[in-house]
Amino acid sequence: MLLRVLLISFISVFANENYKLEFVQIIWRHGDRSPVYTYPNNPDNSYWKQGLGQLTQLGMEQHYELGEYFRDRYQEFTSSHYFHQQIYIYSSNEDRLIESAVSDVAGWFPPSDWQVFEKGLSWQPIPINVTAVTEAALQVDWKHCKKWMQINETVTSSPQYLAKSMKQNQ
């Protein structure tokens, strides 16, 4: 709840200021998937061709479209070509999560020009770094980032933030 308030306040406080976004970190969940489990002897289990808990074709399509959205939304941060120095993608070690990431980058970085290696194939291999992602791995120790500390202090002491915080806690 506090994070949501902080982000909303940050956006509203600085939306009209002359600040420049310099870094983008995106966290997303997997796309549409089959059920992880069903009741015993479910006659519909054969409906899920890839098995239970797997990404569906719809999930792949959702992430491909999400990748297209990211390409448009963050075009000032990344080239239209994939370069490993610009983007780092990691996933926890579940098929549906890896497939979501692969589908996402397929939409974000379709090959063009010198990146095409097979005529007619609108896909290129982009590494997905697989790791055991835990909640702790996603937490950032912000106190070592002076810029973040300055921005956090500015945001949390602003009248807009204080007013929204008080309203939220009523």
FIMI-581183 format. One record per residue (C-alpha): z, x, y. Coordinates in pm, 1 decimal, padded with zeros to 6 digits. Layout:
<atoms>
<<Z,X,Y>>,
...
</atoms>
This chain:
<atoms>
<<00000.0,00000.0,00000.0>>,
<<00089.4,00278.4,00243.7>>,
<<-00231.9,00465.2,00164.5>>,
<<-00435.7,00152.2,00233.7>>,
<<-00257.4,00103.5,00565.1>>,
<<-00308.2,00469.8,00652.6>>,
<<-00679.3,00456.3,00573.8>>,
<<-00731.5,00129.4,00759.1>>,
<<-00538.3,00265.9,01056.4>>,
<<-00728.7,00593.3,01049.0>>,
<<-01057.1,00405.2,01055.7>>,
<<-00948.2,00171.7,01333.5>>,
<<-00785.2,00442.4,01547.5>>,
<<-01071.9,00688.0,01527.1>>,
<<-01371.2,00460.0,01480.0>>,
<<-01477.5,00491.5,01843.3>>,
<<-01376.2,00854.4,01894.2>>,
<<-01613.1,01147.9,01880.2>>,
<<-01492.4,01281.6,01546.0>>,
<<-01729.3,01431.4,01291.8>>,
<<-01690.4,01369.2,00920.9>>,
<<-01701.6,01709.3,00750.8>>,
<<-01608.8,01643.8,00389.6>>,
<<-01660.6,01357.8,00147.5>>,
<<-01463.9,01301.9,-00169.8>>,
<<-01556.5,00999.1,-00376.1>>,
<<-01353.8,00857.8,-00661.6>>,
<<-01491.6,00573.2,-00868.6>>,
<<-01432.6,00398.2,-01197.5>>,
<<-01673.0,00340.1,-01481.9>>,
<<-01929.2,00061.5,-01472.2>>,
<<-01943.0,-00253.3,-01682.5>>,
<<-01828.2,-00183.8,-02037.9>>,
<<-01779.2,-00362.7,-02363.8>>,
<<-01425.1,-00474.4,-02448.7>>,
<<-01194.7,-00195.2,-02558.6>>,
<<-01054.6,-00414.4,-02836.9>>,
<<-01091.9,-00769.1,-02964.7>>,
<<-00909.1,-00985.1,-03211.8>>,
<<-00940.6,-00903.6,-03583.1>>,
<<-01249.1,-01041.6,-03762.4>>,
<<-01420.3,-01129.9,-03435.0>>,
<<-01769.1,-01245.1,-03536.8>>,
<<-01909.2,-01129.8,-03199.6>>,
<<-01819.0,-00760.4,-03244.4>>,
<<-02176.5,-00692.1,-03356.8>>,
<<-02294.9,-00803.2,-03010.6>>,
<<-02178.8,-00469.9,-02865.6>>,
<<-02455.4,-00239.5,-02990.4>>,
<<-02280.9,00081.0,-02881.0>>,
<<-01939.4,-00032.6,-03002.6>>,
<<-01618.7,-00122.8,-02824.9>>,
<<-01514.5,00045.3,-02499.7>>,
<<-01864.4,00175.9,-02423.2>>,
<<-02069.8,00153.7,-02105.7>>,
<<-02322.7,-00128.8,-02113.8>>,
<<-02678.6,-00124.0,-01979.3>>,
<<-02544.3,-00324.2,-01683.3>>,
<<-02281.9,-00054.2,-01623.4>>,
<<-02553.1,00211.7,-01622.3>>,
<<-02757.3,00005.8,-01376.2>>,
<<-02451.2,-00046.7,-01153.9>>,
<<-02392.1,00328.0,-01132.4>>,
<<-02757.3,00410.7,-01080.2>>,
<<-02755.1,00172.7,-00781.7>>,
<<-02426.0,00322.2,-00662.6>>,
<<-02594.9,00664.2,-00669.2>>,
<<-02881.0,00525.9,-00459.1>>,
<<-02623.0,00391.0,-00214.8>>,
<<-02446.0,00729.5,-00196.0>>,
<<-02781.6,00901.2,-00132.4>>,
<<-02840.6,00676.7,00170.5>>,
<<-02479.4,00669.1,00290.0>>,
<<-02412.1,01043.6,00272.4>>,
<<-02756.0,01184.8,00345.1>>,
<<-02622.4,01405.9,00623.9>>,
<<-02394.7,01579.0,00369.1>>,
<<-02634.7,01641.0,00084.7>>,
<<-02995.9,01743.2,00054.6>>,
<<-03249.9,01507.2,-00094.6>>,
<<-03267.3,01770.5,-00370.6>>,
<<-02975.3,01848.4,-00598.6>>,
<<-02809.6,02184.1,-00527.0>>,
<<-02501.3,02278.8,-00726.4>>,
<<-02338.2,02430.1,-00415.7>>,
<<-02331.5,02088.7,-00245.4>>,
<<-02176.7,01865.6,-00504.6>>,
<<-01923.4,01896.7,-00785.0>>,
<<-01877.0,01611.0,-01028.3>>,
<<-01610.6,01580.3,-01291.0>>,
<<-01514.5,01313.8,-01534.8>>,
<<-01241.3,01261.0,-01785.4>>,
<<-01349.9,01289.1,-02145.7>>,
<<-01450.1,00932.3,-02231.4>>,
<<-01808.5,00839.8,-02312.9>>,
<<-01819.8,00547.9,-02068.0>>,
<<-01689.9,00768.7,-01785.5>>,
<<-01934.4,01050.5,-01850.3>>,
<<-02222.7,00802.6,-01880.8>>,
<<-02117.1,00639.9,-01551.8>>,
<<-02125.4,00978.2,-01378.3>>,
<<-02464.0,01067.0,-01533.0>>,
<<-02607.7,00730.5,-01424.0>>,
<<-02464.0,00776.6,-01076.5>>,
<<-02619.6,01118.0,-01014.7>>,
<<-02950.6,00996.8,-01163.0>>,
<<-02966.5,00746.1,-00877.5>>,
<<-02832.9,00992.1,-00620.7>>,
<<-03058.1,01286.6,-00702.5>>,
<<-03389.3,01180.9,-00856.7>>,
<<-03606.1,01489.5,-00900.5>>,
<<-03889.5,01554.1,-00658.9>>,
<<-04121.9,01840.7,-00576.9>>,
<<-04015.4,02158.0,-00755.5>>,
<<-03733.9,01982.3,-00947.7>>,
<<-03969.3,01776.7,-01165.3>>,
<<-03990.2,01942.7,-01505.2>>,
<<-04152.2,01660.4,-01705.6>>,
<<-04420.5,01452.9,-01538.2>>,
<<-04326.4,01083.8,-01539.4>>,
<<-03955.8,01149.8,-01603.5>>,
<<-03753.4,01044.8,-01300.3>>,
<<-03439.8,01225.9,-01414.7>>,
<<-03304.1,01577.8,-01405.3>>,
<<-03001.8,01732.2,-01573.8>>,
<<-02705.1,01758.9,-01339.5>>,
<<-02378.7,01899.4,-01474.3>>,
<<-02085.3,01668.1,-01520.8>>,
<<-01770.6,01875.7,-01556.2>>,
<<-01555.1,01712.9,-01819.8>>,
<<-01182.5,01759.9,-01792.1>>,
<<-00859.7,01591.7,-01887.8>>,
<<-00806.2,01417.1,-01557.7>>,
<<-00453.6,01296.7,-01513.4>>,
<<-00299.3,01119.7,-01220.8>>,
<<-00142.6,01450.0,-01116.8>>,
<<-00485.9,01618.3,-01113.3>>,
<<-00605.6,01369.8,-00851.9>>,
<<-00309.1,01425.7,-00621.3>>,
<<-00362.7,01664.2,-00335.2>>,
<<-00086.7,01871.0,-00178.8>>,
<<-00177.0,01784.0,00180.0>>,
<<00112.0,01973.5,00340.0>>,
<<-00089.9,02295.2,00307.1>>,
<<-00375.8,02155.4,00515.2>>,
<<-00291.7,02198.4,00884.4>>,
<<-00581.8,01979.8,00998.7>>,
<<-00471.6,01695.1,00774.2>>,
<<-00113.0,01729.8,00900.5>>,
<<-00237.4,01706.5,01260.5>>,
<<-00453.5,01402.8,01186.5>>,
<<-00175.0,01237.5,00987.2>>,
<<00071.1,01290.3,01272.1>>,
<<-00176.3,01151.0,01526.4>>,
<<-00250.2,00846.6,01311.9>>,
<<00105.6,00765.4,01202.8>>,
<<00246.6,00797.0,01555.3>>,
<<-00027.0,00591.1,01720.2>>,
<<00065.0,00248.2,01858.2>>,
<<-00206.4,00088.1,01643.1>>,
<<-00065.8,00235.2,01321.8>>,
<<00293.6,00152.1,01410.1>>,
<<00199.1,-00206.3,01497.3>>,
<<00006.9,-00251.6,01170.7>>,
<<00286.9,-00089.8,00969.3>>,
<<00546.0,-00320.3,01122.0>>,
<<00325.8,-00624.0,01062.6>>,
<<00260.2,-00513.4,00702.1>>,
<<00633.3,-00470.7,00631.8>>,
<<00738.5,-00809.8,00766.0>>,
</atoms>
